[in-house]
Amino acid sequence: MTQAIAYLAFNGNCADAMRYYERALGGKLEVLMSGAESPMAAQIPPEFAQRILHARLVLPGGGMLYAGDAPAHLPYEGIKGVSITLDYASAAEAERVFATLAEGGQVTMPMQGAFWAKRWGMLIDKFGTPWIVNGELIAV
């Protein structure tokens, strides 16, 4: 079975973001590997050794998010042109996660009803990740 998995890029704050998502989304951070901890440690300049090369967060229900810090020698332009979408069975759970992710971020579309879900909303969290949160999907 093919599974699409988002791979998020950060600018030196991947560890903080993934620990935050672990708490906010109720997941389990299975991998959080810095350059210094990797098999490539000897090839990584010391000033970049603590940047995260790979992180894997397993979400309830089996979904996953991958992430890493962008290479330090390349300009970081942020996350653009994509949103990570979360679907929840209940509107209450969607509201709770939305509120948690919105802390310190920017709500771009407040939670409201829609033809595809009883509740949905959009935000950009404090790490610059765009999210869409749906609660109680409706068959359309």
Wavefront OBJ file of the C-alpha trace (Angstrom):
o trace
v 0.000 0.000 0.000
v 1.338 3.398 -0.956
v 1.200 5.998 1.793
v 1.895 9.699 1.235
v 3.928 11.148 4.119
v 4.679 14.837 4.541
v 8.377 15.649 5.066
v 8.670 19.037 6.749
v 11.782 21.200 6.551
v 12.831 23.556 9.340
v 15.615 26.070 9.826
v 17.400 24.714 12.886
v 14.308 24.269 15.072
v 13.141 20.850 13.864
v 13.674 19.195 17.260
v 11.516 21.806 19.003
v 8.793 21.569 16.344
v 8.619 17.779 16.373
v 8.511 17.594 20.184
v 5.692 20.147 20.083
v 3.789 18.147 17.452
v 4.275 14.970 19.507
v 2.437 16.615 22.419
v -0.116 18.549 20.346
v -1.111 15.617 18.135
v -0.776 12.815 20.680
v 1.852 11.024 18.614
v 5.065 9.168 19.362
v 8.392 10.603 18.202
v 10.235 7.466 17.099
v 13.273 9.087 15.471
v 14.982 12.405 16.185
v 18.490 12.051 14.757
v 20.966 14.910 14.636
v 23.925 15.022 12.301
v 26.180 14.188 15.258
v 24.163 10.999 15.918
v 24.085 9.858 12.311
v 26.367 7.487 10.417
v 27.528 10.624 8.526
v 28.727 12.441 11.697
v 32.363 12.621 10.563
v 31.295 14.380 7.333
v 29.206 17.086 9.004
v 30.851 20.377 10.035
v 30.750 20.762 13.840
v 28.651 23.947 13.646
v 25.876 21.973 11.907
v 26.157 18.735 13.909
v 23.122 19.431 16.117
v 20.763 20.083 13.201
v 18.218 17.285 12.750
v 18.848 15.040 9.748
v 15.718 12.952 10.188
v 12.699 12.829 12.480
v 9.706 10.490 12.372
v 6.499 11.124 14.296
v 3.907 8.343 14.346
v 0.376 9.659 14.822
v -2.614 7.889 16.360
v -4.233 5.716 13.696
v -0.927 5.071 11.905
v -0.319 8.344 10.058
v 3.193 9.795 10.086
v 5.084 13.051 9.708
v 8.749 13.154 8.748
v 10.970 16.185 9.188
v 14.488 17.527 9.234
v 16.390 20.774 9.349
v 17.138 22.215 5.918
v 20.819 22.117 4.964
v 22.426 25.087 6.715
v 24.396 26.141 3.629
v 21.215 26.638 1.562
v 18.786 29.557 1.929
v 15.711 28.469 3.892
v 12.480 29.780 2.359
v 9.971 28.194 4.726
v 7.133 25.819 3.956
v 5.190 27.041 0.925
v 2.365 25.832 -1.266
v 1.189 22.989 0.969
v -0.851 22.445 4.135
v -0.830 19.426 6.407
v -4.414 18.224 6.847
v -5.651 16.428 9.943
v -9.037 14.660 10.016
v -10.656 13.866 13.371
v -13.719 11.737 14.086
v -15.160 14.360 16.433
v -15.551 18.100 16.125
v -14.448 18.444 19.764
v -11.108 16.733 19.113
v -10.569 18.864 16.003
v -11.285 22.022 18.020
v -8.810 20.951 20.740
v -5.987 20.206 18.298
v -6.685 23.381 16.321
v -6.476 25.499 19.481
v -3.219 23.820 20.515
v -1.577 24.268 17.108
v -2.778 27.892 16.938
v -0.938 28.857 20.163
v 1.709 31.382 19.136
v 0.747 31.007 15.469
v -1.688 32.681 13.094
v -5.252 31.533 12.459
v -5.953 32.056 8.761
v -9.497 30.595 8.813
v -11.255 30.179 12.173
v -12.992 26.884 12.967
v -16.418 26.792 11.339
v -18.846 24.481 9.585
v -18.397 23.413 5.963
v -20.074 21.104 3.476
v -17.300 18.470 3.948
v -16.956 18.607 7.754
v -18.943 19.737 10.765
v -15.903 21.816 11.808
v -12.794 22.912 9.956
v -10.186 25.633 10.153
v -6.777 26.718 8.872
v -3.715 28.090 10.634
v 0.020 28.563 10.417
v 1.667 27.413 13.628
v 4.528 29.083 15.491
v 7.042 27.033 13.472
v 5.640 28.194 10.110
v 3.780 24.973 9.262
v 0.382 25.466 7.570
v -2.398 23.183 8.873
v -5.987 22.371 7.918
v -7.958 20.683 10.701
v -11.243 18.875 9.985
v -13.676 17.429 12.509
v -16.472 14.987 11.693
v -16.198 14.595 7.953
v -19.452 14.623 6.002
v -20.004 12.398 2.969
v -20.302 14.657 -0.066
l 1 2 3 4 5 6 7 8 9 10 11 12 13 14 15 16 17 18 19 20 21 22 23 24 25 26 27 28 29 30 31 32 33 34 35 36 37 38 39 40 41 42 43 44 45 46 47 48 49 50 51 52 53 54 55 56 57 58 59 60 61 62 63 64 65 66 67 68 69 70 71 72 73 74 75 76 77 78 79 80 81 82 83 84 85 86 87 88 89 90 91 92 93 94 95 96 97 98 99 100 101 102 103 104 105 106 107 108 109 110 111 112 113 114 115 116 117 118 119 120 121 122 123 124 125 126 127 128 129 130 131 132 133 134 135 136 137 138 139 140
